[in-house]
Amino acid sequence: MTAPSANFERLFAPLDVGPIRVPNRICETTNSIGAGAMPGISDDAFTEHHAAKARGGTGWIGGETIVLNSPVPDEAADEFFPGAGATRFPLYLMPDFVENTTTFVSAVHDAGSVAVFQLTHLNHTMAASSVPIVEAYDWIPHELDESRIEFIVNTYADAAAQLVAADADGIEIHCAHETLPQTFLSPALNRRTDRWGGDARSRTRFVTEILTRVRERIGNSAALGIRICAREEREGGYGLLEMREMLTCIAESETIDFVNADVGHSWGAPYVQPSYYEHAEHREVGRAIRTDVAPVPVLFSGRVNDPVVAEDLLAAGVCDLVGMTRAGIADPEFANKAREGRLAEIRRCIACNRCIAESIDNTTPSMFHKPVCSINPVIGREIEWKMLYRPATEPRRVVVVGGGAAGLEVARVAAERGHEVVVLERKAELGGQVRLASRAPGRDAFEDFIYYEENQMKLLDVDVRVGVEVSLADILALEPDVVACATGSVPRLPDTPGIDAPHVVQGWDVLDGRADVGERVAVVSQEDHFETPNIADFLATNGKHVEIFHKWTALGNQIDRYSIGPVMRRLAGQGIPIHTGMRLAEIDGSALAFTSAFTGESCSVNGFDTVVLVYGSVPDDLLYRQLRDVGSVDRLFLVGSAWVPRRLAEATQHGARVGLEV
């Protein structure tokens, strides 16, 4: 093993956690990204996805949570919810579970890392009390009785024994994020008056009983720990001080070898923090908990995507281990790159939350669910890439028109494979719509993707030409073998009367600084993702009075549940009114006529200096059609939003596939 860099002497130092030695402090915390054919199954796809991070230098591989069996009443149906399920048939009791898990563990061990597994009861069917577990939904659980509690406690011990048989290094009991144990810990969720509820010590009884039962079953054959939410961030929930009290009670049982701590829940104040949060914003909870439970190691998680930040956390005594899960999804090799001093080559997570959104809500417009990362097209397709990625047998001249996400991925992959690549971008900078998005408040992390691509272009000696308007003749003059038209899209312009008035502008032009905007601004929206709130936030941050008029029932209804809370909190903090179910019918000077999406009735509003349209976009494929009609290029591709406007992940995936194909 290479000696740790002097700049990362803590990050790459080994650590003893109970009976195991972790080779460094970088952790993939458990994340249910759905890498396998079924949740929790350690098949080839699952193994390749997670073991790639071990090969890339991550010392602690958490894999994906294992959902345990629930005592569902006879004849009642199993129930499944976003990110949760109550099932009679757990995977850990399947005949080949130990064999498949052993194969996965061996792959992790071969890479020099440890394999830690999380055990979870996560459902909205049964809980400590019959109160809503997740305020984003209204599902009410059944209050557990003594017999079902006993059943559940035993499932943890049964599953732990199976994992030890598979040579697992560590077992983590999930006690956060609306899991069943957290419903006992939380004063907002636990309303019991028996021995399982009441004061802080009584509310920990369920967790300590699980830990005791597991420890009795597995002895010291594996490290045993818990994942906790240090602050619930919900009305009536516990704060840090009360969690510290509960954690002290749990530690007194002398059953835990580590504590994995974060902050938040699965909806309004998320534990998977999007880019609106600072790096390691909640770091103070790690330092506080570490003080309480020392010498038990503390793993802190919470938007850490940079090895420099991780080293700082360790140096400051915040934690002993650092959760860097999304960092490893964005770039499974980031740890090795940091160790080797190749920081500029790290593809840093931009905290867009597409990965967690996909695993919970399956937002890909496809009949097949796969893990998704907006900036890493290999994620979820690791085996496919191992089969298809080959050096070019015959180097060709590839011209990429458009320096946005799709075009840059075409260029990167094609150049990696040995082709001669030219990128032509009409703007003065690379990045396309990603650069526009990065100008919104709280979205500056998107620039990290552009920096990565720019560094890759230099490293791969790609001929990048910016600030050039290209014609059909210009392309043909380059004598390309391959042309990839990644010309993107343009804002959609409706045929609404008055839309051509000088005070009507496009949202993209607002972010790009090309639009003159008055003091009172109406943002008229016909899109359901981040674009509208980002543009409205940008305007309000720049001192404008902003009101949003949205086409349907709610703004941002395609934003994932881990991001929508911070987004709406920003808009509320800016005092931005949101009017829903209103579709623009006409603009007549300062008067805006709307039609109700629900009743068809008309209404009118006045007093706005500027109207900003956010209507999505349409493909810009003119150059592609011209090249197709000429027919003088051997291979011609239409890529990304020039084919069909979707989101960043779809653009990078499409571009990378073209890069493989040329």
MINU-187082 format. One record per residue (C-alpha): residue in three letters; z, x negated, y. Coordinates in steps of 0.25 Angstrom, whole numbers, plus 5000, padded with zeros to 4 digits. Each point is the difference from the previous one (the first is absolute). Example, Ala and Ser with C-alpha at 12.3 -4.5 7.8 and 13.67 -1.06 7.14 Angstrom:
REM residues 2
Ala503149514982
Ser499849945014
This chain:
REM residues 662
Met500050005000
Thr499649955014
Ala501249965009
Pro500450105010
Ser499449985014
Ala501049955010
Asn499750125008
Phe500450094989
Glu501149934993
Arg500850134999
Leu498950094996
Phe499649914988
Ala501449964995
Pro500450064987
Leu501250104999
Asp500950044989
Val500150154999
Gly501050044989
Pro499549934987
Ile498649975005
Arg499449905009
Val498950055010
Pro499149895004
Asn499950045015
Arg500550105009
Ile498750085002
Cys500150144993
Glu499050114996
Thr501050125001
Thr499750114990
Asn498850085006
Ser499350124993
Ile498649965004
Gly499550064987
Ala499349874995
Gly499950054985
Ala499350124994
Met501350085001
Pro501349975008
Gly500849894994
Ile499149974988
Ser499849854999
Asp498650004996
Asp498949895004
Ala499850055014
Phe501550015003
Thr500249864995
Glu498949945007
His500450065014
His501449964999
Ala499949874993
Ala499049955010
Lys501150005010
Ala500849914991
Arg498949914998
Gly499950005015
Gly501449955002
Thr500950125001
Gly501249974992
Trp500650144998
Ile499050104994
Gly500650155001
Gly498850074994
Glu500150155001
Thr501150104998
Ile500350064986
Val500350155001
Leu501150044990
Asn500150134992
Ser500650125007
Pro500950114992
Val499050115003
Pro500550134995
Asp499350064987
Glu498650065004
Ala500149965014
Ala498849925005
Asp500049865003
Glu499849985015
Phe499249905008
Phe500049985015
Pro499549895010
Gly500749874995
Ala500950084991
Gly500150074986
Ala501050064990
Thr499449984986
Arg500550014986
Phe499149894995
Pro500349865006
Leu499149884998
Tyr501149914996
Leu500250084987
Met498549994997
Pro499749934987
Asp499349885006
Phe500949995013
Val500749874995
Glu498749934995
Asn499250035013
Thr501249975009
Thr500249874993
Thr498549965002
Phe500250035015
Val501349925000
Ser499449884993
Ala498850005011
Val501149995011
His500849894993
Asp498749924997
Ala499850005015
Gly501449955002
Ser500650135006
Val501150104996
Ala499750144996
Val501050115006
Phe499950144996
Gln500550125008
Leu500550134993
Thr499950135008
His500450144999
Leu499250065011
Asn499750145001
His500350135008
Thr500450084988
Met501449964998
Ala501049935009
Ala501449985004
Ser499950145008
Ser499050115002
Val499649955014
Pro498649955004
Ile499949864996
Val498849965009
Glu499950085013
Ala498549985000
Tyr500050104989
Asp500850134997
Trp500249984985
Ile501450034996
Pro500649934987
His501050054990
Glu501449955001
Leu500349914988
Asp501250044991
Glu500849904992
Ser499250004987
Arg498749975008
Ile500649895008
Glu500549944987
Phe498550014994
Ile499549945013
Val501049885000
Asn499649974985
Thr498549995004
Tyr500249885008
Ala500749934989
Asp499050044990
Ala498849955009
Ala500849875003
Ala500149974986
Gln498550024998
Leu499749915011
Val501049894995
Ala499250014987
Ala498849975008
Asp500649875006
Ala500250065014
Asp500749915009
Gly500650105009
Ile500350155001
Glu500250075013
Ile500650145001
His499350085011
Cys501050065009
Ala499250035013
His498850085005
Glu500450134996
Thr500349964985
Leu501050084992
Pro501149895002
Gln499850015015
Thr500250155000
Phe501449964995
Leu500249895010
Ser499650085012
Pro501050095007
Ala498750085005
Leu499650034986
Asn501350004992
Arg500950125003
Arg500850004987
Thr501550024999
Asp500249944986
Arg500149864996
Trp498649965003
Gly500150045015
Gly500949995012
Asp500449875007
Ala499249874999
Arg500649954988
Ser499850134992
Arg498650005004
Thr499749874994
Arg500650044986
Phe498650044995
Val499449865003
Thr501249924995
Glu500050094987
Ile498549964998
Leu500249865003
Thr501249994990
Arg499250074989
Val498849915002
Arg500949875000
Glu500750054988
Arg498650014993
Ile499349875005
Gly501249915002
Asn499549885008
Ser498649994994
Ala499450045013
Ala500350015015
Leu500550135004
Gly499950055015
Ile499850125008
Arg499150055011
Ile500650065012
Cys499750065013
Ala500949945010
Arg499950115010
Glu499450134996
Glu499550045014
Arg500150154998
Glu500950105006
Gly501350014993
Gly499749874992
Tyr500849874999
Gly499949895009
Leu500149854998
Leu501650005001
Glu500150114989
Met499049934991
Arg500849875001
Glu501250084996
Met499350064988
Leu499449874996
Thr501349935000
Cys500550114990
Ile498849974992
Ala500249855000
Glu501450024995
Ser499450044987
Glu499649864998
Thr498750054994
Ile498949955010
Asp499349875001
Phe499250045013
Val499850105011
Asn498650045005
Ala500250075014
Asp499050075009
Val500150115011
Gly499550145001
His499450104991
Ser498650064996
Trp499650085012
Gly500549995014
Ala500749875001
Pro499249924989
Tyr500549894991
Val498649964999
Gln499849975015
Pro498750015006
Ser499549905011
Tyr500850085011
Tyr501249924995
Glu500349865004
His500049904988
Ala501350014992
Glu500550105011
His501350044992
Arg500449864996
Glu501450025005
Val500350084988
Gly499749894991
Arg501049915007
Ala501150105000
Ile499850034985
Arg499949864996
Thr501449985007
Asp500650114992
Val499549974986
Ala499949845000
Pro499849934991
Val499150114994
Pro498649975005
Val499450105010
Leu498550035000
Phe499550065014
Ser498750085001
Gly499450055012
Arg498649965006
Val500049854997
Asn498649964999
Asp500149865005
Pro500649884992
Val500549945014
Val500850135002
Ala500549994986
Glu500549865002
Asp500750045013
Leu500750124993
Leu500649904989
Ala500449905011
Ala500750105008
Gly500850054988
Val499450145000
Cys499749994985
Asp499849924988
Leu498750064995
Val498950065008
Gly499250124996
Met498549975004
Thr499350114992
Arg498950045009
Ala499849865004
Gly499749974985
Ile499150124999
Ala499249965012
Asp499949854995
Pro500649974986
Glu499849855003
Phe500850005013
Ala501249934994
Asn499149894995
Lys499249995013
Ala501449995008
Arg500549894990
Glu498749925002
Gly500050015015
Arg498850105000
Leu500650105009
Ala498750035007
Glu499450044987
Ile501050114997
Arg499550145001
Arg501250075007
Cys500450144997
Ile499750095012
Ala501150104997
Cys499050125000
Asn500750064988
Arg498750044993
Cys500649944987
Ile501250084999
Ala499250125006
Glu499049994988
Ser501149994990
Ile500750125004
Asp498950095006
Asn498749954994
Thr499250005013
Thr498849934994
Pro498850105001
Ser499749974985
Met500350074987
Phe500649874995
His501449955005
Lys500149855001
Pro501049925009
Val499449975014
Cys500249895010
Ser499350025013
Ile499749855002
Asn499949954985
Pro498950064993
Val500449944986
Ile501350084999
Gly499950104989
Arg498749944996
Glu500649864995
Ile499450014986
Glu498650055005
Trp500049885010
Lys500349904989
Met498850054992
Leu499050015012
Tyr500449895009
Arg499149884998
Pro499449895008
Ala498650035005
Thr498949954990
Glu499049985011
Pro500549995014
Arg499350105009
Arg500050025015
Val500850125004
Val500050065014
Val501150105003
Val499850095012
Gly501450045005
Gly501349925001
Gly501050114997
Ala500850024987
Ala498950034991
Gly499049895005
Leu501149895000
Glu500350034985
Val498650004996
Ala499949865007
Arg501349954995
Val499750034985
Ala498549965001
Ala500449875006
Glu501149974990
Arg499050024989
Gly499149895006
His499050085009
Glu499549965014
Val500550115009
Val499750045014
Val500950105007
Leu499450075013
Glu500950085009
Arg499650075013
Lys501449995006
Ala500749885005
Glu501050004989
Leu500150034985
Gly500850114995
Gly499350135003
Gln500950134999
Val501149914995
Arg500149935013
Leu500050145008
Ala501150054991
Ser500849875003
Arg500150045015
Ala500850124997
Pro501549985002
Gly500749964987
Arg498749964993
Asp499849865005
Ala500249964985
Phe498650044997
Glu499649875008
Asp500549924988
Phe498950064991
Ile499049955011
Tyr500649865001
Tyr499949994985
Glu498650035000
Glu499749915011
Asn500749894993
Gln499250034987
Met498749995008
Lys500349865005
Leu500649964986
Leu498750044993
Asp499049955011
Val499550145003
Asp499050005012
Val500750105009
Arg499250045012
Val500750105010
Gly499550075012
Val498650024995
Glu499250125000
Val499150004988
Ser498650074998
Leu499250024988
Ala499249885004
Asp501249915002
Ile500550034986
Leu498649974993
Ala499949875008
Leu501249954993
Glu499250014987
Pro501250064992
Asp500050024985
Val501150115001
Val500450095012
Ala501350075001
Cys500050115011
Ala501450015004
Thr499750065013
Gly501250105000
Ser500050135006
Val500050075014
Pro501050115005
Arg499550144997
Leu499550085012
Pro500150154998
Asp499150095007
Thr501150075008
Pro499550045014
Gly500549915011
Ile500249884991
Asp499149915008
Ala500850015012
Pro500449875006
His501550024998
Val499850024985
Val500249874992
Gln500149954986
Gly501349964994
Trp499449874995
Asp499649965015
Val501450035004
Leu500549894990
Asp498949915004
Gly500350015015
Arg498650055003
Ala500450145005
Asp500650045013
Val501250094998
Gly500750095010
Glu501550035000
Arg500050134992
Val499349994987
Ala499650104989
Val499849944987
Val499150094992
Ser500149974985
Gln499250044988
Glu500549894991
Asp501349994991
His500449864998
Phe500549895010
Glu498950005010
Thr500550125009
Pro501549965001
Asn499649855002
Ile499150035011
Ala501050105007
Asp501149904998
Phe499249895007
Leu499750095012
Ala501550055001
Thr500449854999
Asn499149975012
Gly500750115008
Lys499050124998
His500550144999
Val499450044986
Glu499950134992
Ile499350014987
Phe499250124995
His499849994985
Lys499050084992
Trp500950054989
Thr501550034995
Ala500649865003
Leu499649875006
Gly499949884990
Asn500050084987
Gln499349894993
Ile501149895004
Asp500949964988
Arg501450055000
Tyr500549865002
Ser499349995013
Ile499950145006
Gly501549995005
Pro499849885009
Val498750055005
Met500650135004
Arg501249935006
Arg499249925009
Leu499250125005
Ala501350085002
Gly500649885007
Gln498850005010
Gly500250145003
Ile498650044995
Pro499850154997
Ile499250034988
His499250134999
Thr499550044987
Gly498950104995
Met499249985012
Arg498549965000
Leu499349965012
Ala498950115004
Glu499649955014
Ile500349915011
Asp499850055014
Gly500549905010
Ser501549994999
Ala500050134991
Leu500049984985
Ala499750134992
Phe500650004986
Thr499850094988
Ser501250034991
Ala499749954986
Phe500950114994
Thr499650125008
Gly498749975007
Glu500650045014
Ser499649925012
Cys501049935010
Ser499849905011
Val500849885006
Asn499849935013
Gly500549885008
Phe499549884992
Asp499249895006
Thr499549944987
Val499650064987
Val500049904988
Leu499350044988
Val500549954986
Tyr499050074990
Gly499849894990
Ser498749934998
Val498650004994
Pro499249894993
Asp499249905009
Asp498949974989
Leu498849995009
Leu499749854997
Tyr500250034985
Arg498950115001
Gln499149915008
Leu500249884989
Arg499850104989
Asp498750055006
Val499449865002
Gly500449964986
Ser499949855002
Val501449974995
Asp500349974986
Arg501350075000
Leu500650095010
Phe501350065001
Leu500750115008
Val501549975001
Gly501350065005
Ser500050105011
Ala498549995002
Trp499950074986
Val501250095002
Pro501249995010
Arg501350004992
Arg501249915002
Leu500249854999
Ala500249994985
Glu498750074997
Ala499349905010
Thr500649874994
Gln499750054986
His498650045003
Gly499749865007
Ala500749924989
Arg499250074989
Val498749975007
Gly500549865002
Leu500150004984
Glu498650064998
Val499249915009
